[in-house]
Amino acid sequence: MPRLVRSLLTRSSTLRDTMVGIPSKPLATLFLLSRAFGSTAARTAAERLHIGNMNTKVLGASYAVRGPVLDRALELQHELSDNPGSLPFDEIVQCNIGNPQSLGQLPLSFHRQVLSLIMAPELLSDANLPMTSKLFNADTIERAKRYAASVPSMGAYTHSQGIHLVREEIKEFIEARDGVGVVDPEQIFLTNGASEGVRITMQCMMRQGDNDNDGVLVPIPQYPLYSASCALMNGALVPYYLAEESGWGLEIDELKRQLSEAREKGIAVRGLVVINPGNPTGNTLSYENMKDVVEFCVAEKLVLMADEVYQENIWRPDRPFFSFRKVAVELGYEDVQGGDLQLISFHSVSKGFIGECGIRGGYFELFGIDDDVKAQMYKLASISLCSNTPGQVMTGLMVKPPAEGEESFSQYNEERLSTLASLKRRADKVASALDALPGVHCRPSDGALYAFPRVDLPDKFVKEAEANGMPADEVYCLKLLSATGVVVVPGSGFGQVDGTWHFRTTFLPPEEKVDGVMERITAFHNAFMTEYA
């Protein structure tokens, strides 16, 4: 039996639950099967590129955050532009993605000013410096000079792991954050956002030979980057379900059960993904829970992939952020060749209180990864030459902001605290408003930028959606969009326990607009529940 067909048949239940690997529609599945059974001659005949001869792994990948609901939102946006007043709302509110500045969050002044100076280096010349000094603080100019001196030009390629100065700043940041251990800047890779680091890691982990059947443990609900990556790399997404009833907790017994079942199916599980704080669930892990996760990975020889991009978005003082690196070091594990623990940690400038999604900066740090494996990661990074230089500098600014006593500190700290306080108020307001709706259950967010409410959809509506071949929560989100202009993401795009329905929303609309957005959602939901009562 051809390997693709065998893969489809053996993984169908997992794929159906998590929307990964192949399209969920029956016709798409039949199409892929027909392609697999097609003759070699037919597959090698010369023909133009079309949907029928594309890479089936690309066809099988899905990314719900920018899926059918957003596609419809873009259509409605065009309709609003062409025919103002034609819809029951006057704007589209994109709560589907953690993109803070698209919804009005302002960039940090110090960070953008430094970036402005290094992108226009003539402002740092001796001739122009007197004028520049009247416009920018001395510490801003000094930082810009340091970055400018670290590369031939901002328009030049850098080292494939990134600017050494920035990697040194990341080393200092990690050491100060964790308070334990010594970090080697040579174990740090600068990337175009955290996503690129995840891709490089999974490319190295997932073997794709004819006899390979590799997989990775991923939390459900999960960020669709991981399901899409598994699909593209011919890997199996091995789901472990977070416990909604205990605040989306990560239970070690669930990890053990899913790992055992995957191995019984012949899947070689290579790693464990943990998203902390959680996306889309907004949960944060306790220190004790993280210790258990580390020990589990050591016992089972799994690479621990720690997605920690929301580490600055903490809304409960009693549930602070701890990095997995800190936990590992305090357990006695060492960053050495052949060490017991293999850990890769990811961070990004896109989230936190910075919100620089479009500048595409981030990093990953290796712990206990062999040098020959690192060399292969370096090769993959080198294929793209380097990550973008503004993103590298923004990463440096994220981890090394103005220090107390420096001229720009007061404004930076005011902007930081103001942004975080506003996000906390919005997080509480959105969760409270959603939880008050009939049939909706929404716990407060511990961290990150999202609420993930469960919606008890009426049986009549669920059956109607199923008759049309669509997930019920996707239809609900499309109806919500058509009535209110608010874009959210159906829970089926993240994975969920069978028979439950959710959606993910950010709480990023400007604070002065949050009440209006929640009023729109409330009016829609009440009318919806009345209609399907």
TASULJO-V678866 format. One record per backbone hydrogen bond with DSSP energy under -1.0 kcal/mol. CO is the residue of the C=O (numbers start at 1). NH is the residue of the N-H. If there is no record, write none. Layout:
co=CO nh=NH
co=CO nh=NH
This chain:
co=2 nh=6
co=3 nh=7
co=4 nh=8
co=5 nh=9
co=6 nh=10
co=7 nh=11
co=11 nh=15
co=12 nh=16
co=13 nh=17
co=14 nh=18
co=15 nh=19
co=20 nh=22
co=25 nh=29
co=26 nh=30
co=27 nh=31
co=28 nh=32
co=29 nh=33
co=30 nh=34
co=31 nh=35
co=32 nh=36
co=33 nh=37
co=39 nh=43
co=40 nh=44
co=50 nh=53
co=55 nh=59
co=56 nh=60
co=63 nh=66
co=64 nh=67
co=67 nh=71
co=68 nh=72
co=69 nh=73
co=70 nh=74
co=71 nh=75
co=72 nh=76
co=73 nh=77
co=74 nh=78
co=75 nh=79
co=76 nh=80
co=77 nh=81
co=78 nh=82
co=79 nh=83
co=83 nh=86
co=93 nh=95
co=93 nh=487
co=95 nh=506
co=97 nh=99
co=99 nh=102
co=100 nh=103
co=100 nh=105
co=101 nh=104
co=108 nh=112
co=109 nh=113
co=110 nh=114
co=111 nh=115
co=112 nh=116
co=113 nh=117
co=114 nh=118
co=115 nh=119
co=116 nh=120
co=120 nh=123
co=121 nh=124
co=122 nh=125
co=125 nh=129
co=128 nh=132
co=129 nh=133
co=131 nh=134
co=132 nh=135
co=132 nh=136
co=137 nh=141
co=138 nh=142
co=139 nh=143
co=140 nh=144
co=141 nh=145
co=142 nh=146
co=143 nh=147
co=144 nh=148
co=145 nh=149
co=153 nh=156
co=159 nh=162
co=161 nh=190
co=163 nh=167
co=164 nh=168
co=165 nh=169
co=166 nh=170
co=167 nh=171
co=168 nh=172
co=169 nh=173
co=170 nh=174
co=171 nh=175
co=172 nh=176
co=173 nh=177
co=174 nh=178
co=175 nh=179
co=184 nh=187
co=185 nh=188
co=187 nh=366
co=189 nh=364
co=191 nh=193
co=194 nh=198
co=195 nh=199
co=196 nh=200
co=197 nh=201
co=198 nh=202
co=199 nh=203
co=200 nh=204
co=201 nh=205
co=202 nh=206
co=209 nh=212
co=213 nh=268
co=214 nh=236
co=215 nh=270
co=216 nh=238
co=217 nh=273
co=218 nh=240
co=220 nh=242
co=223 nh=226
co=224 nh=228
co=225 nh=229
co=226 nh=230
co=227 nh=231
co=228 nh=232
co=229 nh=233
co=230 nh=235
co=231 nh=234
co=236 nh=216
co=238 nh=218
co=240 nh=220
co=242 nh=244
co=243 nh=246
co=243 nh=248
co=243 nh=249
co=244 nh=247
co=249 nh=243
co=251 nh=255
co=252 nh=256
co=253 nh=257
co=254 nh=258
co=255 nh=259
co=256 nh=260
co=257 nh=261
co=258 nh=262
co=259 nh=263
co=260 nh=264
co=261 nh=265
co=262 nh=267
co=263 nh=266
co=267 nh=269
co=268 nh=215
co=270 nh=303
co=271 nh=217
co=272 nh=305
co=274 nh=307
co=278 nh=282
co=282 nh=446
co=282 nh=447
co=283 nh=278
co=286 nh=290
co=287 nh=291
co=288 nh=292
co=289 nh=293
co=290 nh=294
co=291 nh=295
co=292 nh=296
co=293 nh=297
co=294 nh=298
co=295 nh=299
co=296 nh=300
co=297 nh=302
co=303 nh=272
co=304 nh=344
co=305 nh=274
co=306 nh=346
co=307 nh=276
co=308 nh=311
co=310 nh=313
co=312 nh=314
co=313 nh=448
co=316 nh=319
co=323 nh=327
co=324 nh=328
co=325 nh=329
co=326 nh=330
co=327 nh=331
co=328 nh=333
co=329 nh=332
co=334 nh=336
co=336 nh=339
co=342 nh=304
co=343 nh=367
co=344 nh=306
co=345 nh=365
co=346 nh=308
co=347 nh=363
co=349 nh=356
co=351 nh=354
co=351 nh=355
co=355 nh=357
co=361 nh=349
co=362 nh=191
co=363 nh=347
co=364 nh=189
co=365 nh=345
co=367 nh=343
co=370 nh=374
co=371 nh=375
co=372 nh=376
co=373 nh=377
co=374 nh=378
co=375 nh=379
co=376 nh=380
co=377 nh=381
co=378 nh=382
co=379 nh=383
co=382 nh=385
co=384 nh=386
co=388 nh=392
co=389 nh=393
co=390 nh=394
co=391 nh=395
co=392 nh=396
co=393 nh=397
co=394 nh=398
co=395 nh=399
co=396 nh=400
co=403 nh=406
co=406 nh=409
co=408 nh=412
co=409 nh=413
co=410 nh=414
co=411 nh=415
co=412 nh=416
co=413 nh=417
co=414 nh=418
co=415 nh=419
co=416 nh=420
co=417 nh=421
co=418 nh=422
co=419 nh=423
co=420 nh=424
co=421 nh=425
co=422 nh=426
co=423 nh=427
co=424 nh=428
co=425 nh=429
co=426 nh=430
co=427 nh=431
co=428 nh=432
co=429 nh=433
co=430 nh=434
co=431 nh=435
co=432 nh=436
co=434 nh=437
co=437 nh=440
co=439 nh=456
co=441 nh=454
co=446 nh=315
co=449 nh=507
co=451 nh=505
co=453 nh=503
co=454 nh=441
co=455 nh=457
co=458 nh=462
co=459 nh=463
co=460 nh=464
co=461 nh=465
co=462 nh=466
co=463 nh=467
co=465 nh=470
co=466 nh=469
co=471 nh=475
co=472 nh=476
co=473 nh=477
co=474 nh=478
co=475 nh=479
co=476 nh=480
co=477 nh=481
co=478 nh=482
co=479 nh=483
co=480 nh=484
co=481 nh=485
co=485 nh=93
co=487 nh=95
co=489 nh=504
co=490 nh=493
co=491 nh=494
co=491 nh=495
co=494 nh=222
co=497 nh=500
co=501 nh=455
co=502 nh=491
co=504 nh=489
co=505 nh=451
co=510 nh=513
co=510 nh=514
co=513 nh=517
co=514 nh=518
co=515 nh=519
co=516 nh=520
co=517 nh=521
co=518 nh=522
co=519 nh=523
co=520 nh=524
co=521 nh=525
co=522 nh=526
co=523 nh=527
co=524 nh=528
co=525 nh=529
co=526 nh=530
co=527 nh=531
co=528 nh=532
